Amino acid sequence: MTDILGALIVLLDKMPVIPAGFLAALAGLLVSHERKKRLDLERRHEQLRKDFDEFINEILQKKSSQSEKKEV
């Protein structure tokens, strides 16, 4: 994506007049890309949170089962 943006910047630099529609399309592309990145990060964060909660629950279950064995 950054290669494409770099090429577009070079192209825009060489154009004497930049069509408004082109700028609007470029802005839409950038917004869409950033939104997708943010959603991907949110999904990964949520998955990490679930995995961490499962890990903590496993540890707590093992500790509780060990303490029950010691009492018996």
N, C-alpha and C positions, 0 to 999 in steps of 0.2 A: 504494500500500500504506500509506503514512503517513497519507493522508487517512482511510482506513478505521480505522486504529488510533486516530487522533484522535477519530473519532466514537464508537468503542467506549469510549474513556476517559471521554468526556462521559457516555455512557449508563451506564457502570458507576458513575460518581460520583453519579448521580441515583437509583440503585437502593438501597433499604435493605438488601436481602439479595442476595448474588450466588450463584447456583447453582454448585455445585462442577463439574458437568458442563460448564457454560459456560466456566469458567476453564480446565478441562482442554482443551477444544476450542481455546480461544484460544492456550494455551501450545503445543499441537500445531501450530497454524497458524504461529506465530512460529518455532518450531524448523524446520519444513519450509521456510519462506521463507529463513531464514538458511543452511540447508544448501544450498539451490538457489543462493543468491548465492555461497557458497564454492566450489561445484563449477564455476560459470561462471567465477569468477576463476582457478581452477586450470586450466581448459581454455584460457583466454586466455593465461595465463602459459606453458603448454606450447607453444602455437602461436607465441608470441613467441620462445621459446627455439629452436624449430625454424627459424623465419625468420632469426634471428640467426646460427645455425650455417650455414645455407645461404649467407648473405651473406658470412660469413668464409671459407667454402670457395671461393666464387667469387673473392674477392680473392686468396686464396692460389694458386688455379689461374692467374689472370692474371699474378701475379708470377713464378710458376715458368715459364710459357710465355714471358714477356718475357726472363727470364734465359737460357732455352734459345736464344732468337733471338739474343741478344747473343753467346753462345758460338760460334754458327755463323758 
